[in-house]
């Protein structure tokens, strides 16, 4: 009866013992592999599937290390020479603490992938040109994308979920790389406005002369070369407008923004007509708003108008228990995009990650794992796969005990800039985006520290 049940489902099931010998193999698995049950049953997996080896076989990996592999993509050539694409979940079979075998459940995606490719080919023929990216007028992240076990982070997450139920303004504060836009997009996607536009703009990336026309639009003839162009407020009508680093706006422009938030009326630059817009405002800052008010970078009346919901995202150094969780999450992400089978992170790596202060926060951790995933060839990330500045952090820590805070921050900044330039192939704009700072700021810091491009 058990064999009849396992043979009737539409997933492939393959079970091996601790030596890699097949002890169960259903018809769906045989169809995928282009073989028969008799050809596989009772034989070692590498004898039947010569295109696999100990590193690429998910079954053998699980037998070796006892760790499950969940929803891992796999591409292989079957006995008939056909290319097969599957999504596999491979689990160890244990008696007590001893691994006595492994079971793999695979969903065949070959047909789906072929149909998708055929559809793309047909679409290309119809258009007589290559497919182009589709513009996105919305948010792609949700609250499920916020990975955490930290009590404070979960408290902020619950507060953000409450904010999503209203249209009140939200002010998000967090250091660079903590995930401010992740929260803002999640709020939008959980709100009644999720079907309408989500428009994001970093205010620091625009000169003051362009900020007003970008947000409010322009009227043709108002200045040389001007045309009728709607601004971001009009684009975001009925949706959400996210403005990052609002403290970089001039105080005069903050007054105009406050007026728009109060009455919802905008006027294009050079125009006389007014437009009533319905926009949910979310703003973010990487410096605490009260400090910005003290430094005269933020109007207090604008702060109090925006500070209906205040979300303060804790930095990664204050949520140490999330570091391993996030690292493993990014490994799974890059397993999929890099087509690799990394299943574990060495304990020494975890110790180094948890002892690092992460000035670049989650973004820095993500880039660190991406760097390691580019280097690793086996199934485990080890210390030698980490960026140099993390490998040498012990010596840096000893030096920092006798150095000033200024020197430590300066050395960290130099290391992050050099790492960003390396990862972006010496492209300044891409490196600036990785560091989440304007290009001009990066160029200034490179000149300050004597860092030059390496070609």
Secondary structure, DSSP 4 states (H G I P E B T S, - for coil): -HHHHHHHSSSEEEEEETTSBEEEE-HHHHHHHTS-HHHHTTSBHHHH-TT--TTT-HHHHHHHH---EEEEEEEEE-TTS-EEEEEEEEEEEEETTEEEEEEEEEEE-HHHHHHHHHHHHHHHHHHTS---PPP--S----GGG-----HHHHHHHHHHHHHTTS---EEEE--TTS-HHHHHHHHHHTSTTTTS-EEEEEGGGS-HHHHHHHHHEE-TTSSTT---EE-HHHHTTTSEEEEE-GGGS-HHHHHHHHHHHHH-EEE-BT---EEE---EEEEEESS-HHHHHHTTSS-HHHHHHHTTEEEEPPPGGG-THHHHHHHHHHHHHHHHHHT----EE-HHHHHHHHHS--TTHHHHHHHHHHHHHHH--SSEE-GGGS-HHHHTHHHHHHHHTTS-HHHHHHHHHHHHHHHHHHHTTT-HHHHHHHHTS-HHHHHHHHHHHT-----
